[in-house]
Amino acid sequence: MDKITRKNSFGQWFSPIDSQLFEEQVKTLKLDFYTKKLTTESFLKLLLFAQLQEVESLHALSDCLFDDKLQQAIDLDSISISQLSRRLNGLNPDLFQRLFLDLVSQIHAKTHYTKLVMPLKIIDSSTLPLNLTNHKWAKFRKTKAGVK
C-alpha cells in the first residue's frame, strides 16, 4: 500500500488503514498468492469505490473501470466479471474483520472511548423482506412487509 498517497481520494479513504497491518494480513492469509493482476489492495480499492458509488452489480463495476482516473487510482486497466466474482468468493473475511477492529480501536483512542459510558453501535439501513400474510405487523408497503 505504499503507492497510496493522500493526494487522491483513495489515499484519503485508505489513510486510516494501517498499511503494515494490511500487508501483514495479506501475507499471513496468502491473499496475493499466485495473483498477477487483481491484487488484494486493488480489489479493496475497487470494493470501496463500489460501496461509495453504490454500484449495483459486478457487471456495472467492471464497466466503471473504463474511466481512466479510476484505472490509475486502482492501478488496474480492466478486469472481467468472472475474475471479480472469483476474487470476491475467495477473499478471506478475516482481513475485513482485522481492518475493522483496528479502525474501531483507532476511533476509541481518538474519542477517549470508555466501554461503560458509550458503546459503539453499528447501524445497517438494509430492509429485511418478510411475507405480508405471515407478518402483518411488519408492513413496509401496501404489498410488501419488511423490517428496517
Contacts in CASP RR format, 6 or more apart in sequence:
PFRMAT RR
TARGET T0000
AUTHOR 0000-0000-0000
METHOD contacts of the structure
MODEL  1
MDKITRKNSFGQWFSPIDSQLFEEQVKTLKLDFYTKKLTTESFLKLLLFA
QLQEVESLHALSDCLFDDKLQQAIDLDSISISQLSRRLNGLNPDLFQRLF
LDLVSQIHAKTHYTKLVMPLKIIDSSTLPLNLTNHKWAKFRKTKAGVK
1 14 0 8 1.000
1 17 0 8 1.000
1 19 0 8 1.000
1 22 0 8 1.000
1 23 0 8 1.000
1 41 0 8 1.000
2 19 0 8 1.000
3 75 0 8 1.000
4 10 0 8 1.000
4 11 0 8 1.000
4 14 0 8 1.000
4 15 0 8 1.000
4 19 0 8 1.000
5 11 0 8 1.000
6 12 0 8 1.000
6 15 0 8 1.000
8 73 0 8 1.000
9 73 0 8 1.000
10 45 0 8 1.000
10 48 0 8 1.000
10 49 0 8 1.000
10 73 0 8 1.000
10 74 0 8 1.000
13 48 0 8 1.000
13 52 0 8 1.000
14 45 0 8 1.000
14 48 0 8 1.000
16 103 0 8 1.000
16 106 0 8 1.000
17 99 0 8 1.000
17 102 0 8 1.000
17 103 0 8 1.000
18 102 0 8 1.000
21 98 0 8 1.000
21 99 0 8 1.000
21 102 0 8 1.000
22 41 0 8 1.000
22 99 0 8 1.000
25 31 0 8 1.000
25 94 0 8 1.000
25 95 0 8 1.000
25 98 0 8 1.000
25 99 0 8 1.000
26 32 0 8 1.000
26 40 0 8 1.000
26 41 0 8 1.000
26 95 0 8 1.000
29 92 0 8 1.000
29 94 0 8 1.000
29 95 0 8 1.000
31 40 0 8 1.000
31 91 0 8 1.000
31 92 0 8 1.000
31 95 0 8 1.000
32 39 0 8 1.000
32 40 0 8 1.000
37 76 0 8 1.000
37 79 0 8 1.000
37 83 0 8 1.000
38 76 0 8 1.000
38 79 0 8 1.000
38 83 0 8 1.000
38 84 0 8 1.000
38 87 0 8 1.000
40 91 0 8 1.000
40 95 0 8 1.000
41 75 0 8 1.000
42 74 0 8 1.000
42 75 0 8 1.000
42 76 0 8 1.000
43 87 0 8 1.000
43 88 0 8 1.000
43 91 0 8 1.000
45 73 0 8 1.000
45 74 0 8 1.000
46 61 0 8 1.000
46 74 0 8 1.000
46 76 0 8 1.000
46 79 0 8 1.000
46 84 0 8 1.000
49 55 0 8 1.000
49 61 0 8 1.000
49 64 0 8 1.000
49 70 0 8 1.000
49 74 0 8 1.000
50 61 0 8 1.000
50 64 0 8 1.000
53 64 0 8 1.000
55 61 0 8 1.000
55 64 0 8 1.000
58 81 0 8 1.000
58 84 0 8 1.000
58 85 0 8 1.000
58 88 0 8 1.000
59 81 0 8 1.000
61 84 0 8 1.000
62 78 0 8 1.000
62 79 0 8 1.000
62 80 0 8 1.000
62 81 0 8 1.000
62 84 0 8 1.000
64 70 0 8 1.000
65 71 0 8 1.000
65 74 0 8 1.000
65 76 0 8 1.000
65 77 0 8 1.000
65 78 0 8 1.000
65 79 0 8 1.000
66 78 0 8 1.000
71 77 0 8 1.000
71 78 0 8 1.000
104 120 0 8 1.000
107 113 0 8 1.000
107 120 0 8 1.000
108 120 0 8 1.000
113 120 0 8 1.000
125 148 0 8 1.000
126 148 0 8 1.000
127 140 0 8 1.000
127 146 0 8 1.000
127 147 0 8 1.000
127 148 0 8 1.000
128 146 0 8 1.000
128 147 0 8 1.000
128 148 0 8 1.000
129 140 0 8 1.000
129 144 0 8 1.000
129 145 0 8 1.000
129 146 0 8 1.000
130 138 0 8 1.000
130 140 0 8 1.000
130 145 0 8 1.000
130 146 0 8 1.000
130 147 0 8 1.000
131 145 0 8 1.000
132 138 0 8 1.000
132 139 0 8 1.000
132 143 0 8 1.000
132 144 0 8 1.000
132 145 0 8 1.000
135 145 0 8 1.000
135 146 0 8 1.000
136 145 0 8 1.000
138 145 0 8 1.000
138 146 0 8 1.000
138 147 0 8 1.000
139 145 0 8 1.000
139 146 0 8 1.000
140 146 0 8 1.000
140 147 0 8 1.000
140 148 0 8 1.000
END
